[in-house]
Amino acid sequence: MGFTIIDTRTKEEYNEAHIFSAISIPEKDFEKLMDLLPPDKNTLLVVYCNGMESGASRRWAGKATAAGYRNVLIYSEGFSIWKKKKMPIAPL
C-alpha cells in the first residue's frame, strides 16, 4: 500500500522548503486542489503543517475525512521539527 505526504501550509512556505516528496495542498485550497489526491480513498495520507498550534493539518484532515478518505494521519510535530531533526527536505 502506498502513501502520500501532503504539506498543508501556504504555497509560499512550501516553495521555500518542504518534506521531501510532499505535495502542496494548502488547507485553504483543499476543495480546488482535491484532484491532486489519490483516487483510492484507502490510500494513507500523511499531512503536516507548522505544528499543532497552527491547526491547518487538523482542519485539512477533517476535510479529507469528510470527502471519504479513510486513512489520514497527522504528523503533529510539523515541518519545523522535521527540519530541526535534519530529516530530508526539498529544495536542497
DSSP file (Angstrom, degrees, kcal/mol; ACC not computed):
  #  RESIDUE AA STRUCTURE BP1 BP2  ACC     N-H-->O    O-->H-N    N-H-->O    O-->H-N    TCO  KAPPA ALPHA  PHI   PSI    X-CA   Y-CA   Z-CA
    1    1 A M              0   0    0      0, 0.0     2,-0.1     0, 0.0    42,-0.0   0.000 360.0 360.0 360.0 131.6    0.0    0.0    0.0
    2    2 A G        -     0   0    0      1,-0.0    42,-1.2     2,-0.0     2,-0.3  -0.263 360.0-151.7 -86.8 177.4    1.4    3.4   -1.0
    3    3 A F  E     -a   44   0A   0     40,-0.2     2,-0.4    -2,-0.1    42,-0.2  -0.965   5.8-142.7-146.0 162.0    1.1    6.7    0.8
    4    4 A T  E     -a   45   0A   0     40,-2.4    42,-2.9    -2,-0.3     2,-0.5  -0.997  10.4-147.0-129.4 131.5    1.0   10.4    0.0
    5    5 A I  E     -a   46   0A   0     16,-0.4    18,-2.5    -2,-0.4     2,-0.5  -0.855  18.8-164.0 -98.2 131.3    2.6   13.1    2.1
    6    6 A I  E     -ab  47  23A   0     40,-3.1    42,-2.0    -2,-0.5     2,-0.7  -0.967  14.5-151.1-126.1 125.4    0.7   16.4    2.0
    7    7 A D  E     -ab  48  24A   0     16,-3.0    18,-2.1    -2,-0.5    42,-0.2  -0.835  10.9-174.8 -90.7 116.9    2.0   19.9    3.0
    8    8 A T        +     0   0    0     40,-2.9    19,-2.0    -2,-0.7    20,-0.3   0.360  50.5 103.9 -96.5   5.2   -1.0   21.9    4.2
    9    9 A R  S    S-     0   0    0     39,-0.3    16,-0.1    17,-0.2    -2,-0.1  -0.115  86.4 -66.6 -75.2-179.4    1.0   25.1    4.7
   10   10 A T     >  -     0   0    0      1,-0.1     4,-2.4    16,-0.1    -1,-0.2  -0.244  43.4-113.8 -66.4 158.6    0.8   28.0    2.3
   11   11 A K  H  > S+     0   0    0      1,-0.2     4,-2.7     2,-0.2     5,-0.2   0.868 118.2  55.6 -59.5 -37.4    2.2   27.7   -1.2
   12   12 A E  H  > S+     0   0    0      2,-0.2     4,-1.5     1,-0.2    -1,-0.2   0.912 108.4  46.4 -63.6 -43.1    4.9   30.2   -0.3
   13   13 A E  H  > S+     0   0    0      2,-0.2     4,-2.0     1,-0.2    -2,-0.2   0.911 113.0  50.6 -64.8 -42.0    6.1   28.1    2.7
   14   14 A Y  H  < S+     0   0    0     -4,-2.4    -2,-0.2     1,-0.2    -1,-0.2   0.924 109.0  50.9 -60.7 -45.5    6.1   25.0    0.6
   15   15 A N  H  < S+     0   0    0     -4,-2.7    -1,-0.2     1,-0.2    -2,-0.2   0.812 108.0  53.5 -64.7 -29.7    8.1   26.7   -2.1
   16   16 A E  H  < S-     0   0    0     -4,-1.5     2,-0.3     1,-0.3    -1,-0.2   0.938 132.9 -35.0 -69.9 -46.7   10.7   27.8    0.4
   17   17 A A     <  +     0   0    0     -4,-2.0    -1,-0.3    -5,-0.1     2,-0.3  -0.900  64.6 170.5-173.2 147.3   11.2   24.2    1.8
   18   18 A H  E     -D   90   0B   0     72,-3.1    72,-2.9    -2,-0.3     2,-0.2  -0.967  46.7 -70.1-155.2 166.6    9.1   21.1    2.4
   19   19 A I  E >   -D   89   0B   0     -2,-0.3     3,-2.4    70,-0.2    70,-0.3  -0.448  68.1 -94.2 -62.8 132.1    9.3   17.5    3.4
   20   20 A F  T 3  S+     0   0    0     68,-1.8    -1,-0.1     1,-0.3     3,-0.1  -0.240 109.0  11.7 -52.7 131.2   10.9   15.6    0.5
   21   21 A S  T 3  S+     0   0    0      1,-0.3   -16,-0.4    -3,-0.1    -1,-0.3   0.353  94.1 136.7  79.4   1.4    8.3   14.1   -1.8
   22   22 A A    <   -     0   0    0     -3,-2.4     2,-0.3   -18,-0.1    -1,-0.3  -0.439  45.8-140.9 -73.2 149.7    5.4   16.0   -0.2
   23   23 A I  E     -b    6   0A   0    -18,-2.5   -16,-3.0    -2,-0.1     2,-0.7  -0.824  19.2-116.3-105.8 153.4    2.8   17.6   -2.4
   24   24 A S  E     +b    7   0A   0     -2,-0.3   -16,-0.2   -18,-0.2   -13,-0.1  -0.803  45.3 150.7 -96.5 116.6    1.3   21.0   -1.7
   25   25 A I        -     0   0    0    -18,-2.1     5,-0.1    -2,-0.7   -15,-0.1  -0.702  35.1-149.3-137.4  84.3   -2.4   21.2   -0.9
   26   26 A P    >   -     0   0    0      0, 0.0     3,-1.5     0, 0.0     4,-0.2  -0.196  20.7-119.4 -55.8 145.4   -2.8   24.2    1.4
   27   27 A E  G >  S+     0   0    0    -19,-2.0     3,-1.3     1,-0.3     4,-0.2   0.878 114.1  53.2 -54.0 -42.2   -5.7   23.8    3.8
   28   28 A K  G 3  S+     0   0    0    -20,-0.3    -1,-0.3     1,-0.3     3,-0.2   0.699 112.6  45.1 -69.7 -17.6   -7.5   26.9    2.4
   29   29 A D  G <> S+     0   0    0     -3,-1.5     4,-1.5     1,-0.1    -1,-0.3   0.188  76.7 117.4-108.2  15.1   -7.3   25.5   -1.1
   30   30 A F  H X> S+     0   0    0     -3,-1.3     3,-0.7     1,-0.2     4,-0.6   0.911  74.8  47.8 -50.7 -53.5   -8.4   21.9   -0.3
   31   31 A E  H >4 S+     0   0    0      1,-0.2     3,-0.7    -4,-0.2    -1,-0.2   0.885 114.2  44.6 -61.1 -41.7  -11.6   21.9   -2.4
   32   32 A K  H 34 S+     0   0    0      1,-0.2    -1,-0.2    -3,-0.2    -2,-0.2   0.678 119.2  42.3 -80.4 -13.9  -10.0   23.3   -5.5
   33   33 A L  H X< S+     0   0    0     -4,-1.5     3,-2.3    -3,-0.7     4,-0.3   0.270  76.8 110.4-112.5  10.9   -6.9   21.1   -5.3
   34   34 A M  G X<  +     0   0    0     -3,-0.7     3,-2.0    -4,-0.6    -1,-0.1   0.774  65.6  72.7 -55.5 -27.6   -8.7   17.8   -4.4
   35   35 A D  G 3  S+     0   0    0      1,-0.3    -1,-0.3    -4,-0.2    -2,-0.1   0.646  85.9  66.1 -66.5 -11.7   -7.9   16.4   -7.8
   36   36 A L  G <  S+     0   0    0     -3,-2.3    -1,-0.3     2,-0.1    -2,-0.2   0.621  84.5  94.7 -80.4 -13.5   -4.3   16.1   -6.7
   37   37 A L  S <  S-     0   0    0     -3,-2.0     4,-0.1    -4,-0.3     8,-0.0  -0.428  92.0 -92.6 -76.8 152.9   -5.3   13.4   -4.1
   38   38 A P        -     0   0    0      0, 0.0    -1,-0.1     0, 0.0     5,-0.1  -0.364  27.3-132.0 -62.9 143.4   -5.1    9.7   -5.0
   39   39 A P  S    S+     0   0    0      0, 0.0     2,-0.8     0, 0.0    -2,-0.1   0.804  89.5  85.3 -67.0 -28.0   -8.3    8.3   -6.3
   40   40 A D    >   -     0   0    0      1,-0.2     3,-1.8     2,-0.1    29,-0.0  -0.660  68.1-159.0 -78.3 111.8   -8.1    5.4   -3.9
   41   41 A K  T 3  S+     0   0    0     -2,-0.8    29,-2.6     1,-0.3    30,-0.4   0.471  87.5  64.6 -74.7  -0.7   -9.7    6.7   -0.7
   42   42 A N  T 3  S+     0   0    0     27,-0.2    -1,-0.3    28,-0.1    -2,-0.1   0.485  74.7 118.0 -94.5  -5.8   -8.0    3.9    1.3
   43   43 A T  S <  S-     0   0    0     -3,-1.8    28,-0.4     1,-0.1     2,-0.4  -0.352  76.2-108.9 -61.2 137.3   -4.5    5.4    0.5
   44   44 A L  E     -a    3   0A   0    -42,-1.2   -40,-2.4    26,-0.1     2,-0.5  -0.562  33.8-163.0 -69.5 124.6   -2.6    6.5    3.5
   45   45 A L  E     -ac   4  72A   0     26,-3.0    28,-3.2    -2,-0.4     2,-0.6  -0.962   3.7-166.5-110.7 121.6   -2.5   10.3    3.6
   46   46 A V  E     -ac   5  73A   0    -42,-2.9   -40,-3.1    -2,-0.5     2,-0.3  -0.944  14.4-172.2-108.8 117.8    0.1   11.8    5.9
   47   47 A V  E     +ac   6  74A   0     26,-2.8    28,-3.1    -2,-0.6     2,-0.3  -0.831   8.6 173.2-115.7 148.6   -0.5   15.6    6.5
   48   48 A Y  E     +a    7   0A   0    -42,-2.0   -40,-2.9    -2,-0.3   -39,-0.3  -0.977   9.5 169.9-147.4 161.1    1.6   18.2    8.2
   49   49 A C        -     0   0    0     26,-0.5    30,-2.8    -2,-0.3    31,-0.2  -0.427  65.9 -55.8-139.9-142.3    1.7   22.0    8.8
   50   50 A N  S    S-     0   0    0      1,-0.4     2,-0.2    28,-0.3    30,-0.2   0.405 101.5 -66.3 -89.3   3.1    3.8   24.1   11.1
   51   51 A G    >>  -     0   0    0      1,-0.1     3,-1.6    24,-0.1     4,-1.0  -0.584  63.0 -65.5 128.9 167.8    2.8   22.2   14.1
   52   52 A M  T 34 S+     0   0    0     24,-1.1    -1,-0.1     1,-0.3     6,-0.1   0.748 122.4  68.1 -63.1 -24.3   -0.4   21.6   16.1
   53   53 A E  T 34 S+     0   0    0      1,-0.2    -1,-0.3    -3,-0.1    -2,-0.1   0.808  98.4  52.4 -65.8 -26.5   -0.6   25.2   17.2
   54   54 A S  T <4 S-     0   0    0     -3,-1.6    -1,-0.2     1,-0.1    -2,-0.2   0.877  88.0-157.7 -76.7 -36.6   -1.4   26.2   13.6
   55   55 A G     X  +     0   0    0     -4,-1.0     4,-2.3     1,-0.1     5,-0.2   0.380  54.5 119.3  79.3  -5.0   -4.2   23.7   13.3
   56   56 A A  H  > S+     0   0    0     -5,-0.3     4,-2.7     1,-0.2     5,-0.2   0.912  75.2  47.8 -62.4 -43.4   -4.1   23.6    9.5
   57   57 A S  H  > S+     0   0    0     -6,-0.2     4,-2.7     2,-0.2    -1,-0.2   0.876 111.1  51.8 -67.5 -34.9   -3.3   19.9    9.3
   58   58 A R  H  > S+     0   0    0      2,-0.2     4,-1.7     1,-0.2    -1,-0.2   0.928 113.2  43.8 -65.2 -45.3   -6.1   19.1   11.7
   59   59 A R  H  X S+     0   0    0     -4,-2.3     4,-1.9     2,-0.2    -2,-0.2   0.908 114.0  51.4 -65.2 -41.2   -8.6   21.1    9.6
   60   60 A W  H  X S+     0   0    0     -4,-2.7     4,-2.5     1,-0.2    -2,-0.2   0.927 107.9  51.9 -60.6 -46.9   -7.3   19.6    6.4
   61   61 A A  H  X S+     0   0    0     -4,-2.7     4,-2.5     1,-0.2    -1,-0.2   0.874 107.6  53.1 -60.0 -38.3   -7.6   16.1    7.8
   62   62 A G  H  X S+     0   0    0     -4,-1.7     4,-2.2     2,-0.2    -1,-0.2   0.898 109.6  47.8 -63.0 -40.7  -11.3   16.8    8.7
   63   63 A K  H  X S+     0   0    0     -4,-1.9     4,-1.5     2,-0.2    -2,-0.2   0.905 112.0  49.7 -66.5 -41.4  -12.0   17.9    5.2
   64   64 A A  H  <>S+     0   0    0     -4,-2.5     5,-2.4     2,-0.2    -2,-0.2   0.907 111.2  48.9 -64.8 -41.5  -10.3   14.8    3.7
   65   65 A T  H ><5S+     0   0    0     -4,-2.5     3,-1.6     1,-0.2    -1,-0.2   0.912 109.8  51.6 -63.8 -42.5  -12.3   12.5    6.1
   66   66 A A  H 3<5S+     0   0    0     -4,-2.2    -1,-0.2     1,-0.3    -2,-0.2   0.804 105.6  56.9 -63.3 -28.7  -15.5   14.3    5.1
   67   67 A A  T 3<5S-     0   0    0     -4,-1.5    -1,-0.3    -5,-0.1    -2,-0.2   0.449 129.7 -96.0 -83.0  -0.4  -14.5   13.7    1.4
   68   68 A G  T < 5S+     0   0    0     -3,-1.6     2,-0.3     1,-0.3    -3,-0.2   0.426  74.4 144.8 105.8  -1.4  -14.3   10.0    2.1
   69   69 A Y      < -     0   0    0     -5,-2.4    -1,-0.3    -6,-0.1     3,-0.2  -0.579  25.3-173.0 -73.9 130.9  -10.6    9.4    2.8
   70   70 A R        +     0   0    0    -29,-2.6     2,-0.2    -2,-0.3   -28,-0.1   0.438  68.2  55.1-107.3  -1.2  -10.4    6.7    5.5
   71   71 A N        +     0   0    0    -30,-0.4   -26,-3.0   -28,-0.4     2,-0.5  -0.605  65.0 149.8-137.0  72.6   -6.7    6.6    6.3
   72   72 A V  E     -c   45   0A   0     -2,-0.2     2,-0.4   -28,-0.2   -26,-0.2  -0.932  17.7-178.2-114.7 122.7   -5.5   10.1    7.3
   73   73 A L  E     -c   46   0A   0    -28,-3.2   -26,-2.8    -2,-0.5     2,-0.5  -0.912  16.7-141.5-118.4 147.4   -2.6   10.7    9.7
   74   74 A I  E     -c   47   0A   0     -2,-0.4     2,-1.3   -28,-0.2   -26,-0.2  -0.928   8.2-144.3-109.8 127.3   -1.3   14.0   11.0
   75   75 A Y    >   -     0   0    0    -28,-3.1     3,-1.1    -2,-0.5   -26,-0.5  -0.761  25.5-171.3 -84.1  93.9    2.5   14.5   11.6
   76   76 A S  T 3  S+     0   0    0     -2,-1.3   -24,-1.1     1,-0.3    -1,-0.2   0.705  71.5  66.9 -70.5 -22.7    1.8   16.7   14.6
   77   77 A E  T 3> S-     0   0    0    -26,-0.2     4,-0.6     1,-0.1    -1,-0.3   0.821  95.1-152.3 -68.7 -27.7    5.3   17.9   15.2
   78   78 A G  H <>  -     0   0    0     -3,-1.1     4,-1.8     1,-0.2     3,-0.3  -0.035  30.1 -57.0  82.1 175.2    5.2   19.8   12.0
   79   79 A F  H  > S+     0   0    0    -30,-2.8     4,-2.8     1,-0.2     5,-0.3   0.861 125.8  60.0 -63.8 -39.5    7.7   21.0    9.5
   80   80 A S  H  > S+     0   0    0      1,-0.2     4,-2.2     2,-0.2    -1,-0.2   0.891 109.2  43.7 -60.7 -39.7    9.9   23.0   11.8
   81   81 A I  H  X S+     0   0    0     -4,-0.6     4,-2.2    -3,-0.3    -1,-0.2   0.898 111.5  54.5 -71.3 -39.9   10.7   19.9   14.0
   82   82 A W  H  <>S+     0   0    0     -4,-1.8     5,-2.0     1,-0.2    -2,-0.2   0.938 112.8  43.5 -55.0 -48.0   11.2   17.7   10.9
   83   83 A K  H ><5S+     0   0    0     -4,-2.8     3,-1.8     1,-0.2    -2,-0.2   0.901 110.6  54.7 -65.8 -42.3   13.8   20.3    9.7
   84   84 A K  H 3<5S+     0   0    0     -4,-2.2    -1,-0.2     1,-0.3    -2,-0.2   0.841 104.7  54.4 -61.0 -33.9   15.3   20.6   13.1
   85   85 A K  T 3<5S-     0   0    0     -4,-2.2    -1,-0.3    -5,-0.1    -2,-0.2   0.430 115.6-120.1 -79.4   1.5   15.8   16.8   13.2
   86   86 A K  T < 5 +     0   0    0     -3,-1.8    -3,-0.2     1,-0.2    -2,-0.1   0.850  55.8 160.9  60.4  38.1   17.7   17.1    9.8
   87   87 A M      < -     0   0    0     -5,-2.0    -1,-0.2     1,-0.1     2,-0.1  -0.412  53.4 -67.9 -79.9 165.3   15.2   14.9    8.0
   88   88 A P        +     0   0    0      0, 0.0   -68,-1.8     0, 0.0     2,-0.3  -0.328  62.3 172.2 -62.6 127.7   15.1   15.1    4.2
   89   89 A I  E     -D   19   0B   0    -70,-0.3   -70,-0.2    -2,-0.1   -72,-0.0  -0.889  21.4-106.6-129.1 163.1   13.7   18.3    2.8
   90   90 A A  E    S+D   18   0B   0    -72,-2.9   -72,-3.1    -2,-0.3     2,-0.1  -0.948  88.7  43.2-134.8 154.5   13.4   19.9   -0.6
   91   91 A P              0   0    0      0, 0.0    -1,-0.1     0, 0.0   -73,-0.0   0.668 360.0 360.0 -68.3 152.6   14.5   22.0   -2.3
   92   92 A L              0   0    0     -2,-0.1    -2,-0.1   -75,-0.1   -75,-0.0   0.450 360.0 360.0 -83.2 360.0   18.0   21.1   -1.2
